[in-house]
Amino acid sequence: MSSLDAVMMKSYSPKTLAVRLQALGFLTALQLGLQLSLQLNNAHAADSKAVNAKALTQGQTKPRPDPAIQKEIDRLILQFGDGLAEPYSERPAIVVYGQIFDESKKDAVVIFNLEGFGGGNHHAEYIAFFAAVPSGNIAGKISRPYRLVAVTKLGERGWRSFDFNTALIKDRTVMLSGVEMGPKDGLCCPSVAIKRIFYVDEADHIVETDTPPSAASRMRYRP
């Protein structure tokens, strides 16, 4: 039996009945609001889970980096920052996993940004290549899961900017799409579409090109 039915079955004066029904209406509306909010939250969680699963299946990025690589990202931010610059919250770091070095398919490429250098509005983007390291314990020293091989500036205000979500590992290279400054563009707003390919050579240098490199020119890495 609903609360409304229970109220209607009892005998009340018109004034008391009106007060009871008014209170009941308020509570019912509140309950419906809470139920609707819960349903929306559940639906949002389900949508987020589906999006994350699709990203892992169709792409190579993880929406949230695993703890091991997140520690490496934190180290990079400390090294490249000036104490004032911070990661841009609306463009979080992207981690792409795949085969870059040797035989491991769990190498990681991190693309991140920092803004606010010197307290101003200058921002910069970076790309870092990490080699997956087999777990080891020698004389009580435990190896880290990833080793930084190379890192470089990718873009900055007044130069160019990349869409992190386009990052794709293919043939031991990383492909990215973005925009660079045109002759009439303002410092804030590059508009010329570009596509670039990045890889690490034998000397641990990051090489940039706009055409796929030959197999012989790509990295043949040995730790």
Phi and psi in degrees as GROMACS dihedral restraints (atoms count N, CA, C in turn):
[ dihedral_restraints ]
;  ai    aj    ak    al  type     phi  dphi    fc
    3     4     5     6     1   -78.1    20    10
    4     5     6     7     1   162.9    20    10
    6     7     8     9     1   -61.1    20    10
    7     8     9    10     1   -36.3    20    10
    9    10    11    12     1   -64.8    20    10
   10    11    12    13     1   -43.0    20    10
   12    13    14    15     1   -62.7    20    10
   13    14    15    16     1   -39.4    20    10
   15    16    17    18     1   -64.0    20    10
   16    17    18    19     1   -39.8    20    10
   18    19    20    21     1   -66.6    20    10
   19    20    21    22     1   -43.0    20    10
   21    22    23    24     1   -69.4    20    10
   22    23    24    25     1   -24.8    20    10
   24    25    26    27     1   -78.7    20    10
   25    26    27    28     1   -18.2    20    10
   27    28    29    30     1   -91.3    20    10
   28    29    30    31     1   160.0    20    10
   30    31    32    33     1   -97.0    20    10
   31    32    33    34     1   115.4    20    10
   33    34    35    36     1  -128.7    20    10
   34    35    36    37     1   156.5    20    10
   36    37    38    39     1   -69.1    20    10
   37    38    39    40     1   156.5    20    10
   39    40    41    42     1   -52.8    20    10
   40    41    42    43     1   -40.3    20    10
   42    43    44    45     1   -67.7    20    10
   43    44    45    46     1   -46.3    20    10
   45    46    47    48     1   -64.5    20    10
   46    47    48    49     1   -41.5    20    10
   48    49    50    51     1   -61.1    20    10
   49    50    51    52     1   -40.5    20    10
   51    52    53    54     1   -62.2    20    10
   52    53    54    55     1   -42.7    20    10
   54    55    56    57     1   -63.8    20    10
   55    56    57    58     1   -43.1    20    10
   57    58    59    60     1   -63.2    20    10
   58    59    60    61     1   -44.9    20    10
   60    61    62    63     1   -66.8    20    10
   61    62    63    64     1   -36.2    20    10
   63    64    65    66     1   -64.3    20    10
   64    65    66    67     1   -44.8    20    10
   66    67    68    69     1   -63.9    20    10
   67    68    69    70     1   -41.4    20    10
   69    70    71    72     1   -63.5    20    10
   70    71    72    73     1   -40.5    20    10
   72    73    74    75     1   -62.3    20    10
   73    74    75    76     1   -39.8    20    10
   75    76    77    78     1   -63.9    20    10
   76    77    78    79     1   -46.7    20    10
   78    79    80    81     1   -65.0    20    10
   79    80    81    82     1   -40.0    20    10
   81    82    83    84     1   -64.1    20    10
   82    83    84    85     1   -43.1    20    10
   84    85    86    87     1   -62.8    20    10
   85    86    87    88     1   -40.0    20    10
   87    88    89    90     1   -63.7    20    10
   88    89    90    91     1   -43.9    20    10
   90    91    92    93     1   -62.9    20    10
   91    92    93    94     1   -42.7    20    10
   93    94    95    96     1   -62.8    20    10
   94    95    96    97     1   -38.9    20    10
   96    97    98    99     1   -63.6    20    10
   97    98    99   100     1   -42.4    20    10
   99   100   101   102     1   -64.9    20    10
  100   101   102   103     1   -41.5    20    10
  102   103   104   105     1   -63.9    20    10
  103   104   105   106     1   -41.9    20    10
  105   106   107   108     1   -64.3    20    10
  106   107   108   109     1   -42.2    20    10
  108   109   110   111     1   -61.8    20    10
  109   110   111   112     1   -41.7    20    10
  111   112   113   114     1   -63.0    20    10
  112   113   114   115     1   -42.9    20    10
  114   115   116   117     1   -63.5    20    10
  115   116   117   118     1   -41.2    20    10
  117   118   119   120     1   -65.3    20    10
  118   119   120   121     1   -40.6    20    10
  120   121   122   123     1   -63.2    20    10
  121   122   123   124     1   -42.6    20    10
  123   124   125   126     1   -64.1    20    10
  124   125   126   127     1   -40.7    20    10
  126   127   128   129     1   -65.0    20    10
  127   128   129   130     1   -40.5    20    10
  129   130   131   132     1   -64.0    20    10
  130   131   132   133     1   -41.6    20    10
  132   133   134   135     1   -63.3    20    10
  133   134   135   136     1   -40.3    20    10
  135   136   137   138     1   -66.2    20    10
  136   137   138   139     1   -40.5    20    10
  138   139   140   141     1   -64.2    20    10
  139   140   141   142     1   -41.8    20    10
  141   142   143   144     1   -64.0    20    10
  142   143   144   145     1   -41.1    20    10
  144   145   146   147     1   -63.0    20    10
  145   146   147   148     1   -40.8    20    10
  147   148   149   150     1   -66.3    20    10
  148   149   150   151     1   -40.9    20    10
  150   151   152   153     1   -63.8    20    10
  151   152   153   154     1   -44.0    20    10
  153   154   155   156     1   -62.8    20    10
  154   155   156   157     1   -41.4    20    10
  156   157   158   159     1   -64.4    20    10
  157   158   159   160     1   -39.2    20    10
  159   160   161   162     1   -66.0    20    10
  160   161   162   163     1   -38.8    20    10
  162   163   164   165     1   -63.9    20    10
  163   164   165   166     1   -39.5    20    10
  165   166   167   168     1   -72.0    20    10
  166   167   168   169     1   -30.8    20    10
  168   169   170   171     1   -82.1    20    10
  169   170   171   172     1   -47.4    20    10
  171   172   173   174     1   -90.5    20    10
  172   173   174   175     1   -31.1    20    10
  174   175   176   177     1  -110.7    20    10
  175   176   177   178     1  -158.7    20    10
  177   178   179   180     1  -130.1    20    10
  178   179   180   181     1    10.7    20    10
  180   181   182   183     1  -100.7    20    10
  181   182   183   184     1   150.3    20    10
  183   184   185   186     1  -106.8    20    10
  184   185   186   187     1   127.3    20    10
  186   187   188   189     1   -56.0    20    10
  187   188   189   190     1   -36.4    20    10
  189   190   191   192     1  -125.5    20    10
  190   191   192   193     1   118.2    20    10
  192   193   194   195     1   -59.3    20    10
  193   194   195   196     1   148.5    20    10
  195   196   197   198     1   -69.5    20    10
  196   197   198   199     1   159.8    20    10
  198   199   200   201     1   -55.6    20    10
  199   200   201   202     1   -37.6    20    10
  201   202   203   204     1   -63.2    20    10
  202   203   204   205     1   -47.0    20    10
  204   205   206   207     1   -76.1    20    10
  205   206   207   208     1   -27.1    20    10
  207   208   209   210     1   -63.4    20    10
  208   209   210   211     1   -36.6    20    10
  210   211   212   213     1   -62.5    20    10
  211   212   213   214     1   -38.8    20    10
  213   214   215   216     1   -67.3    20    10
  214   215   216   217     1   -38.4    20    10
  216   217   218   219     1   -62.7    20    10
  217   218   219   220     1   -42.8    20    10
  219   220   221   222     1   -61.1    20    10
  220   221   222   223     1   -38.3    20    10
  222   223   224   225     1   -64.5    20    10
  223   224   225   226     1   -42.4    20    10
  225   226   227   228     1   -61.8    20    10
  226   227   228   229     1   -42.4    20    10
  228   229   230   231     1   -61.5    20    10
  229   230   231   232     1   -40.3    20    10
  231   232   233   234     1   -66.0    20    10
  232   233   234   235     1   -40.8    20    10
  234   235   236   237     1   -70.5    20    10
  235   236   237   238     1   -39.7    20    10
  237   238   239   240     1   -93.0    20    10
  238   239   240   241     1   -13.8    20    10
  240   241   242   243     1   -83.1    20    10
  241   242   243   244     1   171.6    20    10
  243   244   245   246     1  -115.7    20    10
  244   245   246   247     1    13.3    20    10
  246   247   248   249     1    93.0    20    10
  247   248   249   250     1   -17.1    20    10
  249   250   251   252     1  -111.3    20    10
  250   251   252   253     1   -38.8    20    10
  252   253   254   255     1   -68.5    20    10
  253   254   255   256     1   144.7    20    10
  255   256   257   258     1  -136.5    20    10
  256   257   258   259     1   159.0    20    10
  258   259   260   261     1   -62.1    20    10
  259   260   261   262     1   139.4    20    10
  261   262   263   264     1   -72.6    20    10
  262   263   264   265     1   117.8    20    10
  264   265   266   267     1   -61.8    20    10
  265   266   267   268     1   -29.6    20    10
  267   268   269   270     1   -84.2    20    10
  268   269   270   271     1    -4.7    20    10
  270   271   272   273     1  -135.2    20    10
  271   272   273   274     1    71.4    20    10
  273   274   275   276     1   -65.4    20    10
  274   275   276   277     1   161.2    20    10
  276   277   278   279     1   -58.9    20    10
  277   278   279   280     1   144.1    20    10
  279   280   281   282     1  -113.0    20    10
  280   281   282   283     1   137.3    20    10
  282   283   284   285     1  -118.1    20    10
  283   284   285   286     1   125.5    20    10
  285   286   287   288     1  -113.6    20    10
  286   287   288   289     1   128.8    20    10
  288   289   290   291     1  -107.5    20    10
  289   290   291   292     1   140.2    20    10
  291   292   293   294     1   171.2    20    10
  292   293   294   295     1  -171.2    20    10
  294   295   296   297     1   -90.0    20    10
  295   296   297   298     1   113.1    20    10
  297   298   299   300     1  -115.1    20    10
  298   299   300   301     1   -43.3    20    10
  300   301   302   303     1  -118.9    20    10
  301   302   303   304     1   148.4    20    10
  303   304   305   306     1    43.7    20    10
  304   305   306   307     1  -135.1    20    10
  306   307   308   309     1  -102.8    20    10
  307   308   309   310     1    -9.0    20    10
  309   310   311   312     1   -71.3    20    10
  310   311   312   313     1   137.9    20    10
  312   313   314   315     1  -104.2    20    10
  313   314   315   316     1    14.8    20    10
  315   316   317   318     1  -116.1    20    10
  316   317   318   319     1    19.3    20    10
  318   319   320   321     1   -63.7    20    10
  319   320   321   322     1   160.5    20    10
  321   322   323   324     1  -130.3    20    10
  322   323   324   325     1   138.8    20    10
  324   325   326   327     1  -117.8    20    10
  325   326   327   328     1   124.2    20    10
  327   328   329   330     1  -109.2    20    10
  328   329   330   331     1   131.5    20    10
  330   331   332   333     1  -121.0    20    10
  331   332   333   334     1   120.7    20    10
  333   334   335   336     1  -141.6    20    10
  334   335   336   337     1   170.2    20    10
  336   337   338   339     1  -138.7    20    10
  337   338   339   340     1   162.2    20    10
  339   340   341   342     1  -137.8    20    10
  340   341   342   343     1   141.6    20    10
  342   343   344   345     1  -138.0    20    10
  343   344   345   346     1   155.0    20    10
  345   346   347   348     1    94.6    20    10
  346   347   348   349     1    23.6    20    10
  348   349   350   351     1   -58.6    20    10
  349   350   351   352     1   132.3    20    10
  351   352   353   354     1    66.6    20    10
  352   353   354   355     1    13.9    20    10
  354   355   356   357     1    81.7    20    10
  355   356   357   358     1     5.0    20    10
  357   358   359   360     1   -99.2    20    10
  358   359   360   361     1  -155.4    20    10
  360   361   362   363     1  -108.6    20    10
  361   362   363   364     1    13.9    20    10
  363   364   365   366     1   -71.5    20    10
  364   365   366   367     1   137.9    20    10
  366   367   368   369     1  -135.6    20    10
  367   368   369   370     1   158.2    20    10
  369   370   371   372     1  -145.2    20    10
  370   371   372   373     1   153.5    20    10
  372   373   374   375     1  -119.0    20    10
  373   374   375   376     1   148.7    20    10
  375   376   377   378     1  -136.8    20    10
  376   377   378   379     1   155.1    20    10
  378   379   380   381     1  -129.1    20    10
  379   380   381   382     1   133.7    20    10
  381   382   383   384     1  -130.5    20    10
  382   383   384   385     1   137.1    20    10
  384   385   386   387     1  -107.5    20    10
  385   386   387   388     1   127.0    20    10
  387   388   389   390     1  -119.1    20    10
  388   389   390   391     1   134.2    20    10
  390   391   392   393     1   -93.3    20    10
  391   392   393   394     1   134.5    20    10
  393   394   395   396     1   -68.4    20    10
  394   395   396   397     1   135.6    20    10
  396   397   398   399     1  -113.8    20    10
  397   398   399   400     1   126.6    20    10
  399   400   401   402     1   -60.8    20    10
  400   401   402   403     1   143.2    20    10
  402   403   404   405     1   -64.1    20    10
  403   404   405   406     1   138.9    20    10
  405   406   407   408     1  -152.9    20    10
  406   407   408   409     1   151.5    20    10
  408   409   410   411     1  -139.1    20    10
  409   410   411   412     1   104.3    20    10
  411   412   413   414     1  -122.0    20    10
  412   413   414   415     1   120.2    20    10
  414   415   416   417     1    53.5    20    10
  415   416   417   418     1    36.8    20    10
  417   418   419   420     1    83.4    20    10
  418   419   420   421     1    -1.1    20    10
  420   421   422   423     1   -97.4    20    10
  421   422   423   424     1   126.9    20    10
  423   424   425   426     1  -104.4    20    10
  424   425   426   427     1   130.1    20    10
  426   427   428   429     1   -70.3    20    10
  427   428   429   430     1   150.2    20    10
  429   430   431   432     1   -81.9    20    10
  430   431   432   433     1   153.4    20    10
  432   433   434   435     1   -65.5    20    10
  433   434   435   436     1   -24.9    20    10
  435   436   437   438     1  -134.8    20    10
  436   437   438   439     1   146.2    20    10
  438   439   440   441     1  -123.4    20    10
  439   440   441   442     1   127.0    20    10
  441   442   443   444     1   -69.5    20    10
  442   443   444   445     1   123.7    20    10
  444   445   446   447     1  -101.6    20    10
  445   446   447   448     1   -44.8    20    10
  447   448   449   450     1  -158.2    20    10
  448   449   450   451     1   149.1    20    10
  450   451   452   453     1  -148.9    20    10
  451   452   453   454     1   145.7    20    10
  453   454   455   456     1  -153.0    20    10
  454   455   456   457     1   162.4    20    10
  456   457   458   459     1   -72.7    20    10
  457   458   459   460     1   136.7    20    10
  459   460   461   462     1  -102.3    20    10
  460   461   462   463     1   -35.6    20    10
  462   463   464   465     1  -169.3    20    10
  463   464   465   466     1   171.7    20    10
  465   466   467   468     1  -166.6    20    10
  466   467   468   469     1   169.9    20    10
  468   469   470   471     1   -58.3    20    10
  469   470   471   472     1   131.4    20    10
  471   472   473   474     1    87.1    20    10
  472   473   474   475     1     1.8    20    10
  474   475   476   477     1  -126.3    20    10
  475   476   477   478     1   -76.2    20    10
  477   478   479   480     1  -163.6    20    10
  478   479   480   481     1   166.4    20    10
  480   481   482   483     1  -146.2    20    10
  481   482   483   484     1   142.9    20    10
  483   484   485   486     1  -113.0    20    10
  484   485   486   487     1   151.1    20    10
  486   487   488   489     1   -85.3    20    10
  487   488   489   490     1   106.2    20    10
  489   490   491   492     1   -57.2    20    10
  490   491   492   493     1   -33.5    20    10
  492   493   494   495     1   -71.7    20    10
  493   494   495   496     1    -7.9    20    10
  495   496   497   498     1   -89.4    20    10
  496   497   498   499     1    -3.3    20    10
  498   499   500   501     1   -59.7    20    10
  499   500   501   502     1   129.6    20    10
  501   502   503   504     1  -145.6    20    10
  502   503   504   505     1   130.0    20    10
  504   505   506   507     1   -90.3    20    10
  505   506   507   508     1   127.1    20    10
  507   508   509   510     1  -149.9    20    10
  508   509   510   511     1   128.1    20    10
  510   511   512   513     1    53.9    20    10
  511   512   513   514     1    42.9    20    10
  513   514   515   516     1    65.6    20    10
  514   515   516   517     1    20.1    20    10
  516   517   518   519     1  -124.4    20    10
  517   518   519   520     1   166.0    20    10
  519   520   521   522     1  -117.8    20    10
  520   521   522   523     1   124.4    20    10
  522   523   524   525     1  -103.1    20    10
  523   524   525   526     1   136.4    20    10
  525   526   527   528     1  -139.5    20    10
  526   527   528   529     1   145.9    20    10
  528   529   530   531     1  -114.4    20    10
  529   530   531   532     1   148.5    20    10
  531   532   533   534     1  -168.0    20    10
  532   533   534   535     1  -158.3    20    10
  534   535   536   537     1  -137.6    20    10
  535   536   537   538     1   147.6    20    10
  537   538   539   540     1  -127.6    20    10
  538   539   540   541     1   168.6    20    10
  540   541   542   543     1   -65.8    20    10
  541   542   543   544     1   134.1    20    10
  543   544   545   546     1   -99.2    20    10
  544   545   546   547     1   170.4    20    10
  546   547   548   549     1   -62.0    20    10
  547   548   549   550     1   -24.0    20    10
  549   550   551   552     1  -112.5    20    10
  550   551   552   553     1     8.3    20    10
  552   553   554   555     1   -79.5    20    10
  553   554   555   556     1   146.3    20    10
  555   556   557   558     1   -76.9    20    10
  556   557   558   559     1   164.3    20    10
  558   559   560   561     1   -58.3    20    10
  559   560   561   562     1   -29.2    20    10
  561   562   563   564     1   -82.8    20    10
  562   563   564   565     1   -19.2    20    10
  564   565   566   567     1  -134.1    20    10
  565   566   567   568     1    73.1    20    10
  567   568   569   570     1   -64.8    20    10
  568   569   570   571     1   147.0    20    10
  570   571   572   573     1  -133.4    20    10
  571   572   573   574     1    -6.9    20    10
  573   574   575   576     1   -85.9    20    10
  574   575   576   577     1   116.6    20    10
  576   577   578   579     1   -67.0    20    10
  577   578   579   580     1   138.2    20    10
  579   580   581   582     1  -139.6    20    10
  580   581   582   583     1   157.3    20    10
  582   583   584   585     1  -133.0    20    10
  583   584   585   586     1   131.2    20    10
  585   586   587   588     1  -132.0    20    10
  586   587   588   589     1   152.9    20    10
  588   589   590   591     1  -121.2    20    10
  589   590   591   592     1   134.3    20    10
  591   592   593   594     1  -124.5    20    10
  592   593   594   595     1   141.0    20    10
  594   595   596   597     1  -152.5    20    10
  595   596   597   598     1   168.4    20    10
  597   598   599   600     1  -108.8    20    10
  598   599   600   601     1   128.6    20    10
  600   601   602   603     1   -89.1    20    10
  601   602   603   604     1  -173.7    20    10
  603   604   605   606     1   -63.9    20    10
  604   605   606   607     1   -23.3    20    10
  606   607   608   609     1   -95.1    20    10
  607   608   609   610     1    14.4    20    10
  609   610   611   612     1    66.3    20    10
  610   611   612   613     1    26.7    20    10
  612   613   614   615     1   -98.1    20    10
  613   614   615   616     1   139.6    20    10
  615   616   617   618     1   -82.0    20    10
  616   617   618   619     1   123.5    20    10
  618   619   620   621     1  -107.3    20    10
  619   620   621   622     1   135.5    20    10
  621   622   623   624     1  -113.0    20    10
  622   623   624   625     1   136.8    20    10
  624   625   626   627     1  -148.8    20    10
  625   626   627   628     1   164.3    20    10
  627   628   629   630     1  -107.8    20    10
  628   629   630   631     1     2.8    20    10
  630   631   632   633     1  -130.1    20    10
  631   632   633   634     1   147.9    20    10
  633   634   635   636     1   -58.2    20    10
  634   635   636   637     1   129.8    20    10
  636   637   638   639     1   -76.4    20    10
  637   638   639   640     1   160.2    20    10
  639   640   641   642     1   -72.7    20    10
  640   641   642   643     1   158.3    20    10
  642   643   644   645     1   -59.9    20    10
  643   644   645   646     1   -34.9    20    10
  645   646   647   648     1   -68.7    20    10
  646   647   648   649     1   -26.7    20    10
  648   649   650   651     1   -88.6    20    10
  649   650   651   652     1   -10.8    20    10
  651   652   653   654     1   -80.3    20    10
  652   653   654   655     1   167.0    20    10
  654   655   656   657     1   -62.3    20    10
  655   656   657   658     1   134.3    20    10
  657   658   659   660     1  -121.4    20    10
  658   659   660   661     1    85.5    20    10
  660   661   662   663     1   -89.1    20    10
  661   662   663   664     1   137.9    20    10
  663   664   665   666     1  -133.2    20    10
  664   665   666   667     1   120.8    20    10
